[in-house]
Amino acid sequence: MGSILDSGGLIQAFELLGADLARRGHFVELAVYGGGALMLQFAWRLTTEDVDAVVREGFDEAALAPCVRYVAEQMGLEPNWLNNAVGAYTPLDEDDAWFAASGSYPAGHAPGLRVFLAKPHYLLAMKLQALASLDRGDRDLEDARELARHLDLHDTNALHRIYRSIYDEAPPSAATVRFRSVLEGAPA
């Protein structure tokens, strides 16, 4: 991707997206995952290449596409700066308790967008699942380490429990072989 978003850039993008949705007479709720959710919750995650998001049930996904393109044009972002590829990795039935309300955009005006962020335990389960793909680099491993520290997890059994609490099954063996690496550097 040609552009990298920091937290300020992401908020600006959400402001523009919400304003454009409202201007067109739409209101959409988004669930945000991955680097975008991490950046808005933790100071240690500084940037993301894209924003992994899914339109929440009951809202018009088709209304979002032209507004995403508008924001990309205004900010010089890639057309897929906001994408729903993460939907392939989310459970079919997501519990609302796995999300925290983040904000409505634009701030101070009639909103067109409300954002919910995946909570740390959900993000960790997703990062643990991503460890099965060795071609994704070390970003997922680093994120998983930071989330495990935040959640004060110290053993691989705890990682298994977090994974099962979200996906209701055992983690893939290709991921579990890397679980010990997640705990490296964690306080004893």
mmCIF file of the C-alpha atoms, coordinates in Angstrom:
data_MODEL
# 
_entry.id   MODEL 
# 
loop_
_atom_site.group_PDB 
_atom_site.id 
_atom_site.type_symbol 
_atom_site.label_atom_id 
_atom_site.label_alt_id 
_atom_site.label_comp_id 
_atom_site.label_asym_id 
_atom_site.label_entity_id 
_atom_site.label_seq_id 
_atom_site.pdbx_PDB_ins_code 
_atom_site.Cartn_x 
_atom_site.Cartn_y 
_atom_site.Cartn_z 
_atom_site.occupancy 
_atom_site.B_iso_or_equiv 
_atom_site.pdbx_formal_charge 
_atom_site.auth_seq_id 
_atom_site.auth_comp_id 
_atom_site.auth_asym_id 
_atom_site.auth_atom_id 
_atom_site.pdbx_PDB_model_num 
ATOM 1   C CA . MET A 1 1   ? 0.000   0.000   0.000  1.00 0.00 ? 1   MET A CA 1 
ATOM 2   C CA . GLY A 1 2   ? 1.247   3.445   -0.827 1.00 0.00 ? 2   GLY A CA 1 
ATOM 3   C CA . SER A 1 3   ? 0.149   5.186   2.360  1.00 0.00 ? 3   SER A CA 1 
ATOM 4   C CA . ILE A 1 4   ? 0.496   4.428   6.034  1.00 0.00 ? 4   ILE A CA 1 
ATOM 5   C CA . LEU A 1 5   ? -2.029  5.639   8.594  1.00 0.00 ? 5   LEU A CA 1 
ATOM 6   C CA . ASP A 1 6   ? -1.171  6.728   12.112 1.00 0.00 ? 6   ASP A CA 1 
ATOM 7   C CA . SER A 1 7   ? -3.858  7.278   14.748 1.00 0.00 ? 7   SER A CA 1 
ATOM 8   C CA . GLY A 1 8   ? -4.320  10.930  13.780 1.00 0.00 ? 8   GLY A CA 1 
ATOM 9   C CA . GLY A 1 9   ? -4.691  9.992   10.119 1.00 0.00 ? 9   GLY A CA 1 
ATOM 10  C CA . LEU A 1 10  ? -7.167  7.264   10.993 1.00 0.00 ? 10  LEU A CA 1 
ATOM 11  C CA . ILE A 1 11  ? -9.313  9.660   13.024 1.00 0.00 ? 11  ILE A CA 1 
ATOM 12  C CA . GLN A 1 12  ? -9.177  12.139  10.132 1.00 0.00 ? 12  GLN A CA 1 
ATOM 13  C CA . ALA A 1 13  ? -10.275 9.382   7.740  1.00 0.00 ? 13  ALA A CA 1 
ATOM 14  C CA . PHE A 1 14  ? -13.163 8.437   10.050 1.00 0.00 ? 14  PHE A CA 1 
ATOM 15  C CA . GLU A 1 15  ? -14.180 12.123  10.300 1.00 0.00 ? 15  GLU A CA 1 
ATOM 16  C CA . LEU A 1 16  ? -14.277 12.444  6.505  1.00 0.00 ? 16  LEU A CA 1 
ATOM 17  C CA . LEU A 1 17  ? -16.025 9.097   6.109  1.00 0.00 ? 17  LEU A CA 1 
ATOM 18  C CA . GLY A 1 18  ? -18.680 9.966   8.676  1.00 0.00 ? 18  GLY A CA 1 
ATOM 19  C CA . ALA A 1 19  ? -19.249 13.414  7.181  1.00 0.00 ? 19  ALA A CA 1 
ATOM 20  C CA . ASP A 1 20  ? -19.615 11.993  3.665  1.00 0.00 ? 20  ASP A CA 1 
ATOM 21  C CA . LEU A 1 21  ? -21.997 9.279   4.853  1.00 0.00 ? 21  LEU A CA 1 
ATOM 22  C CA . ALA A 1 22  ? -24.115 11.878  6.691  1.00 0.00 ? 22  ALA A CA 1 
ATOM 23  C CA . ARG A 1 23  ? -24.090 14.193  3.656  1.00 0.00 ? 23  ARG A CA 1 
ATOM 24  C CA . ARG A 1 24  ? -25.501 11.331  1.591  1.00 0.00 ? 24  ARG A CA 1 
ATOM 25  C CA . GLY A 1 25  ? -28.155 10.602  4.233  1.00 0.00 ? 25  GLY A CA 1 
ATOM 26  C CA . HIS A 1 26  ? -26.613 7.385   5.562  1.00 0.00 ? 26  HIS A CA 1 
ATOM 27  C CA . PHE A 1 27  ? -25.567 6.073   8.947  1.00 0.00 ? 27  PHE A CA 1 
ATOM 28  C CA . VAL A 1 28  ? -23.271 3.046   9.280  1.00 0.00 ? 28  VAL A CA 1 
ATOM 29  C CA . GLU A 1 29  ? -21.766 1.201   12.220 1.00 0.00 ? 29  GLU A CA 1 
ATOM 30  C CA . LEU A 1 30  ? -18.346 -0.363  11.686 1.00 0.00 ? 30  LEU A CA 1 
ATOM 31  C CA . ALA A 1 31  ? -16.542 -3.011  13.706 1.00 0.00 ? 31  ALA A CA 1 
ATOM 32  C CA . VAL A 1 32  ? -12.801 -2.338  13.436 1.00 0.00 ? 32  VAL A CA 1 
ATOM 33  C CA . TYR A 1 33  ? -10.119 -4.973  13.987 1.00 0.00 ? 33  TYR A CA 1 
ATOM 34  C CA . GLY A 1 34  ? -6.368  -5.385  13.501 1.00 0.00 ? 34  GLY A CA 1 
ATOM 35  C CA . GLY A 1 35  ? -3.923  -2.506  13.403 1.00 0.00 ? 35  GLY A CA 1 
ATOM 36  C CA . GLY A 1 36  ? -6.631  0.148   13.317 1.00 0.00 ? 36  GLY A CA 1 
ATOM 37  C CA . ALA A 1 37  ? -8.236  -1.159  16.510 1.00 0.00 ? 37  ALA A CA 1 
ATOM 38  C CA . LEU A 1 38  ? -4.832  -1.552  18.152 1.00 0.00 ? 38  LEU A CA 1 
ATOM 39  C CA . MET A 1 39  ? -3.729  2.007   17.277 1.00 0.00 ? 39  MET A CA 1 
ATOM 40  C CA . LEU A 1 40  ? -6.856  3.521   18.783 1.00 0.00 ? 40  LEU A CA 1 
ATOM 41  C CA . GLN A 1 41  ? -6.427  1.553   22.025 1.00 0.00 ? 41  GLN A CA 1 
ATOM 42  C CA . PHE A 1 42  ? -2.669  1.357   22.593 1.00 0.00 ? 42  PHE A CA 1 
ATOM 43  C CA . ALA A 1 43  ? 0.223   3.791   22.256 1.00 0.00 ? 43  ALA A CA 1 
ATOM 44  C CA . TRP A 1 44  ? 2.615   0.984   21.213 1.00 0.00 ? 44  TRP A CA 1 
ATOM 45  C CA . ARG A 1 45  ? 0.917   0.416   17.845 1.00 0.00 ? 45  ARG A CA 1 
ATOM 46  C CA . LEU A 1 46  ? 1.889   3.463   15.800 1.00 0.00 ? 46  LEU A CA 1 
ATOM 47  C CA . THR A 1 47  ? 0.752   2.733   12.237 1.00 0.00 ? 47  THR A CA 1 
ATOM 48  C CA . THR A 1 48  ? -1.294  0.494   9.990  1.00 0.00 ? 48  THR A CA 1 
ATOM 49  C CA . GLU A 1 49  ? -1.277  -0.069  6.239  1.00 0.00 ? 49  GLU A CA 1 
ATOM 50  C CA . ASP A 1 50  ? -5.043  -0.520  6.056  1.00 0.00 ? 50  ASP A CA 1 
ATOM 51  C CA . VAL A 1 51  ? -8.109  -0.655  8.252  1.00 0.00 ? 51  VAL A CA 1 
ATOM 52  C CA . ASP A 1 52  ? -9.764  -4.038  8.734  1.00 0.00 ? 52  ASP A CA 1 
ATOM 53  C CA . ALA A 1 53  ? -13.459 -3.446  9.287  1.00 0.00 ? 53  ALA A CA 1 
ATOM 54  C CA . VAL A 1 54  ? -16.854 -5.057  8.857  1.00 0.00 ? 54  VAL A CA 1 
ATOM 55  C CA . VAL A 1 55  ? -20.191 -3.255  8.588  1.00 0.00 ? 55  VAL A CA 1 
ATOM 56  C CA . ARG A 1 56  ? -22.229 -4.284  11.608 1.00 0.00 ? 56  ARG A CA 1 
ATOM 57  C CA . GLU A 1 57  ? -25.407 -6.252  11.134 1.00 0.00 ? 57  GLU A CA 1 
ATOM 58  C CA . GLY A 1 58  ? -28.421 -4.153  10.223 1.00 0.00 ? 58  GLY A CA 1 
ATOM 59  C CA . PHE A 1 59  ? -26.496 -1.422  8.403  1.00 0.00 ? 59  PHE A CA 1 
ATOM 60  C CA . ASP A 1 60  ? -26.166 -0.815  4.664  1.00 0.00 ? 60  ASP A CA 1 
ATOM 61  C CA . GLU A 1 61  ? -22.762 -1.997  3.437  1.00 0.00 ? 61  GLU A CA 1 
ATOM 62  C CA . ALA A 1 62  ? -23.435 -0.673  -0.086 1.00 0.00 ? 62  ALA A CA 1 
ATOM 63  C CA . ALA A 1 63  ? -23.689 2.884   1.287  1.00 0.00 ? 63  ALA A CA 1 
ATOM 64  C CA . LEU A 1 64  ? -20.096 2.681   2.475  1.00 0.00 ? 64  LEU A CA 1 
ATOM 65  C CA . ALA A 1 65  ? -18.220 2.017   -0.798 1.00 0.00 ? 65  ALA A CA 1 
ATOM 66  C CA . PRO A 1 66  ? -18.577 5.434   -2.489 1.00 0.00 ? 66  PRO A CA 1 
ATOM 67  C CA . CYS A 1 67  ? -17.677 7.167   0.758  1.00 0.00 ? 67  CYS A CA 1 
ATOM 68  C CA . VAL A 1 68  ? -14.553 5.027   1.207  1.00 0.00 ? 68  VAL A CA 1 
ATOM 69  C CA . ARG A 1 69  ? -13.498 6.015   -2.322 1.00 0.00 ? 69  ARG A CA 1 
ATOM 70  C CA . TYR A 1 70  ? -14.142 9.683   -1.503 1.00 0.00 ? 70  TYR A CA 1 
ATOM 71  C CA . VAL A 1 71  ? -11.905 9.515   1.591  1.00 0.00 ? 71  VAL A CA 1 
ATOM 72  C CA . ALA A 1 72  ? -9.183  7.744   -0.412 1.00 0.00 ? 72  ALA A CA 1 
ATOM 73  C CA . GLU A 1 73  ? -9.240  10.545  -2.988 1.00 0.00 ? 73  GLU A CA 1 
ATOM 74  C CA . GLN A 1 74  ? -9.258  13.315  -0.367 1.00 0.00 ? 74  GLN A CA 1 
ATOM 75  C CA . MET A 1 75  ? -6.420  11.855  1.698  1.00 0.00 ? 75  MET A CA 1 
ATOM 76  C CA . GLY A 1 76  ? -4.336  10.208  -1.009 1.00 0.00 ? 76  GLY A CA 1 
ATOM 77  C CA . LEU A 1 77  ? -4.981  6.721   0.361  1.00 0.00 ? 77  LEU A CA 1 
ATOM 78  C CA . GLU A 1 78  ? -5.202  3.463   -1.520 1.00 0.00 ? 78  GLU A CA 1 
ATOM 79  C CA . PRO A 1 79  ? -8.761  2.630   -2.640 1.00 0.00 ? 79  PRO A CA 1 
ATOM 80  C CA . ASN A 1 80  ? -8.834  -0.329  -0.225 1.00 0.00 ? 80  ASN A CA 1 
ATOM 81  C CA . TRP A 1 81  ? -7.600  1.625   2.803  1.00 0.00 ? 81  TRP A CA 1 
ATOM 82  C CA . LEU A 1 82  ? -10.767 0.353   4.519  1.00 0.00 ? 82  LEU A CA 1 
ATOM 83  C CA . ASN A 1 83  ? -11.564 -3.241  3.648  1.00 0.00 ? 83  ASN A CA 1 
ATOM 84  C CA . ASN A 1 84  ? -13.541 -6.191  4.920  1.00 0.00 ? 84  ASN A CA 1 
ATOM 85  C CA . ALA A 1 85  ? -11.017 -8.957  4.203  1.00 0.00 ? 85  ALA A CA 1 
ATOM 86  C CA . VAL A 1 86  ? -10.931 -9.612  7.951  1.00 0.00 ? 86  VAL A CA 1 
ATOM 87  C CA . GLY A 1 87  ? -14.479 -10.971 7.708  1.00 0.00 ? 87  GLY A CA 1 
ATOM 88  C CA . ALA A 1 88  ? -13.040 -14.295 6.575  1.00 0.00 ? 88  ALA A CA 1 
ATOM 89  C CA . TYR A 1 89  ? -11.345 -14.613 9.994  1.00 0.00 ? 89  TYR A CA 1 
ATOM 90  C CA . THR A 1 90  ? -14.169 -13.556 12.284 1.00 0.00 ? 90  THR A CA 1 
ATOM 91  C CA . PRO A 1 91  ? -16.583 -16.030 13.874 1.00 0.00 ? 91  PRO A CA 1 
ATOM 92  C CA . LEU A 1 92  ? -20.049 -16.075 12.309 1.00 0.00 ? 92  LEU A CA 1 
ATOM 93  C CA . ASP A 1 93  ? -21.638 -15.038 15.603 1.00 0.00 ? 93  ASP A CA 1 
ATOM 94  C CA . GLU A 1 94  ? -19.740 -12.202 17.236 1.00 0.00 ? 94  GLU A CA 1 
ATOM 95  C CA . ASP A 1 95  ? -20.697 -11.279 20.766 1.00 0.00 ? 95  ASP A CA 1 
ATOM 96  C CA . ASP A 1 96  ? -21.295 -7.549  21.297 1.00 0.00 ? 96  ASP A CA 1 
ATOM 97  C CA . ALA A 1 97  ? -19.259 -7.888  24.505 1.00 0.00 ? 97  ALA A CA 1 
ATOM 98  C CA . TRP A 1 98  ? -16.152 -8.386  22.315 1.00 0.00 ? 98  TRP A CA 1 
ATOM 99  C CA . PHE A 1 99  ? -16.347 -4.740  21.195 1.00 0.00 ? 99  PHE A CA 1 
ATOM 100 C CA . ALA A 1 100 ? -16.043 -1.312  22.769 1.00 0.00 ? 100 ALA A CA 1 
ATOM 101 C CA . ALA A 1 101 ? -17.706 1.804   21.375 1.00 0.00 ? 101 ALA A CA 1 
ATOM 102 C CA . SER A 1 102 ? -14.991 4.125   20.091 1.00 0.00 ? 102 SER A CA 1 
ATOM 103 C CA . GLY A 1 103 ? -16.700 7.166   18.652 1.00 0.00 ? 103 GLY A CA 1 
ATOM 104 C CA . SER A 1 104 ? -19.169 8.746   16.269 1.00 0.00 ? 104 SER A CA 1 
ATOM 105 C CA . TYR A 1 105 ? -18.033 10.757  13.277 1.00 0.00 ? 105 TYR A CA 1 
ATOM 106 C CA . PRO A 1 106 ? -17.943 13.561  12.440 1.00 0.00 ? 106 PRO A CA 1 
ATOM 107 C CA . ALA A 1 107 ? -17.552 14.739  16.016 1.00 0.00 ? 107 ALA A CA 1 
ATOM 108 C CA . GLY A 1 108 ? -19.845 17.581  17.000 1.00 0.00 ? 108 GLY A CA 1 
ATOM 109 C CA . HIS A 1 109 ? -22.225 17.076  14.064 1.00 0.00 ? 109 HIS A CA 1 
ATOM 110 C CA . ALA A 1 110 ? -24.945 14.649  13.009 1.00 0.00 ? 110 ALA A CA 1 
ATOM 111 C CA . PRO A 1 111 ? -22.928 11.437  12.669 1.00 0.00 ? 111 PRO A CA 1 
ATOM 112 C CA . GLY A 1 112 ? -22.805 9.226   9.625  1.00 0.00 ? 112 GLY A CA 1 
ATOM 113 C CA . LEU A 1 113 ? -20.479 6.715   11.242 1.00 0.00 ? 113 LEU A CA 1 
ATOM 114 C CA . ARG A 1 114 ? -20.175 4.963   14.585 1.00 0.00 ? 114 ARG A CA 1 
ATOM 115 C CA . VAL A 1 115 ? -17.061 2.884   15.232 1.00 0.00 ? 115 VAL A CA 1 
ATOM 116 C CA . PHE A 1 116 ? -16.689 -0.094  17.533 1.00 0.00 ? 116 PHE A CA 1 
ATOM 117 C CA . LEU A 1 117 ? -13.252 -1.559  18.278 1.00 0.00 ? 117 LEU A CA 1 
ATOM 118 C CA . ALA A 1 118 ? -12.498 -5.204  18.887 1.00 0.00 ? 118 ALA A CA 1 
ATOM 119 C CA . LYS A 1 119 ? -11.398 -5.572  22.509 1.00 0.00 ? 119 LYS A CA 1 
ATOM 120 C CA . PRO A 1 120 ? -7.903  -6.838  23.404 1.00 0.00 ? 120 PRO A CA 1 
ATOM 121 C CA . HIS A 1 121 ? -8.867  -10.467 24.103 1.00 0.00 ? 121 HIS A CA 1 
ATOM 122 C CA . TYR A 1 122 ? -10.633 -10.721 20.724 1.00 0.00 ? 122 TYR A CA 1 
ATOM 123 C CA . LEU A 1 123 ? -7.708  -9.073  18.942 1.00 0.00 ? 123 LEU A CA 1 
ATOM 124 C CA . LEU A 1 124 ? -5.315  -11.495 20.618 1.00 0.00 ? 124 LEU A CA 1 
ATOM 125 C CA . ALA A 1 125 ? -7.350  -14.511 19.486 1.00 0.00 ? 125 ALA A CA 1 
ATOM 126 C CA . MET A 1 126 ? -7.280  -13.153 15.931 1.00 0.00 ? 126 MET A CA 1 
ATOM 127 C CA . LYS A 1 127 ? -3.526  -12.542 16.111 1.00 0.00 ? 127 LYS A CA 1 
ATOM 128 C CA . LEU A 1 128 ? -3.012  -16.081 17.432 1.00 0.00 ? 128 LEU A CA 1 
ATOM 129 C CA . GLN A 1 129 ? -4.978  -17.414 14.472 1.00 0.00 ? 129 GLN A CA 1 
ATOM 130 C CA . ALA A 1 130 ? -2.825  -15.344 12.098 1.00 0.00 ? 130 ALA A CA 1 
ATOM 131 C CA . LEU A 1 131 ? 0.319   -16.996 13.471 1.00 0.00 ? 131 LEU A CA 1 
ATOM 132 C CA . ALA A 1 132 ? -0.539  -20.041 11.358 1.00 0.00 ? 132 ALA A CA 1 
ATOM 133 C CA . SER A 1 133 ? 0.508   -18.044 8.261  1.00 0.00 ? 133 SER A CA 1 
ATOM 134 C CA . LEU A 1 134 ? 4.270   -17.720 8.200  1.00 0.00 ? 134 LEU A CA 1 
ATOM 135 C CA . ASP A 1 135 ? 4.141   -15.473 5.117  1.00 0.00 ? 135 ASP A CA 1 
ATOM 136 C CA . ARG A 1 136 ? 2.602   -12.580 7.073  1.00 0.00 ? 136 ARG A CA 1 
ATOM 137 C CA . GLY A 1 137 ? 5.858   -11.438 8.657  1.00 0.00 ? 137 GLY A CA 1 
ATOM 138 C CA . ASP A 1 138 ? 6.397   -10.642 12.327 1.00 0.00 ? 138 ASP A CA 1 
ATOM 139 C CA . ARG A 1 139 ? 3.771   -7.911  12.795 1.00 0.00 ? 139 ARG A CA 1 
ATOM 140 C CA . ASP A 1 140 ? 1.151   -10.372 14.060 1.00 0.00 ? 140 ASP A CA 1 
ATOM 141 C CA . LEU A 1 141 ? 3.651   -11.958 16.452 1.00 0.00 ? 141 LEU A CA 1 
ATOM 142 C CA . GLU A 1 142 ? 4.674   -8.551  17.842 1.00 0.00 ? 142 GLU A CA 1 
ATOM 143 C CA . ASP A 1 143 ? 1.032   -7.525  18.246 1.00 0.00 ? 143 ASP A CA 1 
ATOM 144 C CA . ALA A 1 144 ? 0.235   -10.835 19.972 1.00 0.00 ? 144 ALA A CA 1 
ATOM 145 C CA . ARG A 1 145 ? 3.162   -10.302 22.378 1.00 0.00 ? 145 ARG A CA 1 
ATOM 146 C CA . GLU A 1 146 ? 1.975   -6.820  23.313 1.00 0.00 ? 146 GLU A CA 1 
ATOM 147 C CA . LEU A 1 147 ? -1.618  -7.993  23.760 1.00 0.00 ? 147 LEU A CA 1 
ATOM 148 C CA . ALA A 1 148 ? -0.511  -10.944 25.925 1.00 0.00 ? 148 ALA A CA 1 
ATOM 149 C CA . ARG A 1 149 ? 1.475   -8.503  28.102 1.00 0.00 ? 149 ARG A CA 1 
ATOM 150 C CA . HIS A 1 150 ? -1.516  -6.172  28.336 1.00 0.00 ? 150 HIS A CA 1 
ATOM 151 C CA . LEU A 1 151 ? -3.772  -9.066  29.358 1.00 0.00 ? 151 LEU A CA 1 
ATOM 152 C CA . ASP A 1 152 ? -1.121  -10.321 31.815 1.00 0.00 ? 152 ASP A CA 1 
ATOM 153 C CA . LEU A 1 153 ? -0.924  -13.774 30.240 1.00 0.00 ? 153 LEU A CA 1 
ATOM 154 C CA . HIS A 1 154 ? 2.079   -15.928 31.149 1.00 0.00 ? 154 HIS A CA 1 
ATOM 155 C CA . ASP A 1 155 ? 1.554   -19.438 29.772 1.00 0.00 ? 155 ASP A CA 1 
ATOM 156 C CA . THR A 1 156 ? 0.464   -21.142 26.586 1.00 0.00 ? 156 THR A CA 1 
ATOM 157 C CA . ASN A 1 157 ? -2.611  -22.604 28.306 1.00 0.00 ? 157 ASN A CA 1 
ATOM 158 C CA . ALA A 1 158 ? -3.915  -19.060 28.749 1.00 0.00 ? 158 ALA A CA 1 
ATOM 159 C CA . LEU A 1 159 ? -3.397  -18.426 25.030 1.00 0.00 ? 159 LEU A CA 1 
ATOM 160 C CA . HIS A 1 160 ? -5.333  -21.599 24.220 1.00 0.00 ? 160 HIS A CA 1 
ATOM 161 C CA . ARG A 1 161 ? -8.185  -20.474 26.517 1.00 0.00 ? 161 ARG A CA 1 
ATOM 162 C CA . ILE A 1 162 ? -8.358  -17.029 24.849 1.00 0.00 ? 162 ILE A CA 1 
ATOM 163 C CA . TYR A 1 163 ? -8.453  -18.631 21.407 1.00 0.00 ? 163 TYR A CA 1 
ATOM 164 C CA . ARG A 1 164 ? -11.186 -21.120 22.400 1.00 0.00 ? 164 ARG A CA 1 
ATOM 165 C CA . SER A 1 165 ? -13.243 -18.360 24.031 1.00 0.00 ? 165 SER A CA 1 
ATOM 166 C CA . ILE A 1 166 ? -13.587 -16.682 20.627 1.00 0.00 ? 166 ILE A CA 1 
ATOM 167 C CA . TYR A 1 167 ? -13.477 -19.484 18.071 1.00 0.00 ? 167 TYR A CA 1 
ATOM 168 C CA . ASP A 1 168 ? -14.977 -22.316 20.161 1.00 0.00 ? 168 ASP A CA 1 
ATOM 169 C CA . GLU A 1 169 ? -12.359 -24.762 18.893 1.00 0.00 ? 169 GLU A CA 1 
ATOM 170 C CA . ALA A 1 170 ? -8.703  -25.574 19.367 1.00 0.00 ? 170 ALA A CA 1 
ATOM 171 C CA . PRO A 1 171 ? -6.258  -23.282 17.573 1.00 0.00 ? 171 PRO A CA 1 
ATOM 172 C CA . PRO A 1 172 ? -4.606  -24.629 14.423 1.00 0.00 ? 172 PRO A CA 1 
ATOM 173 C CA . SER A 1 173 ? -1.418  -26.560 15.145 1.00 0.00 ? 173 SER A CA 1 
ATOM 174 C CA . ALA A 1 174 ? 0.495   -24.300 12.734 1.00 0.00 ? 174 ALA A CA 1 
ATOM 175 C CA . ALA A 1 175 ? -0.318  -21.441 15.121 1.00 0.00 ? 175 ALA A CA 1 
ATOM 176 C CA . THR A 1 176 ? 0.205   -23.255 18.428 1.00 0.00 ? 176 THR A CA 1 
ATOM 177 C CA . VAL A 1 177 ? 3.834   -24.054 17.600 1.00 0.00 ? 177 VAL A CA 1 
ATOM 178 C CA . ARG A 1 178 ? 4.427   -20.286 17.766 1.00 0.00 ? 178 ARG A CA 1 
ATOM 179 C CA . PHE A 1 179 ? 2.537   -19.660 21.033 1.00 0.00 ? 179 PHE A CA 1 
ATOM 180 C CA . ARG A 1 180 ? 5.697   -19.901 23.156 1.00 0.00 ? 180 ARG A CA 1 
ATOM 181 C CA . SER A 1 181 ? 7.197   -17.102 21.008 1.00 0.00 ? 181 SER A CA 1 
ATOM 182 C CA . VAL A 1 182 ? 4.244   -14.910 21.951 1.00 0.00 ? 182 VAL A CA 1 
ATOM 183 C CA . LEU A 1 183 ? 5.235   -15.176 25.603 1.00 0.00 ? 183 LEU A CA 1 
ATOM 184 C CA . GLU A 1 184 ? 8.908   -14.359 25.086 1.00 0.00 ? 184 GLU A CA 1 
ATOM 185 C CA . GLY A 1 185 ? 9.782   -11.275 27.050 1.00 0.00 ? 185 GLY A CA 1 
ATOM 186 C CA . ALA A 1 186 ? 6.546   -11.361 29.040 1.00 0.00 ? 186 ALA A CA 1 
ATOM 187 C CA . PRO A 1 187 ? 7.000   -10.671 32.764 1.00 0.00 ? 187 PRO A CA 1 
ATOM 188 C CA . ALA A 1 188 ? 7.195   -13.814 34.924 1.00 0.00 ? 188 ALA A CA 1 
# 
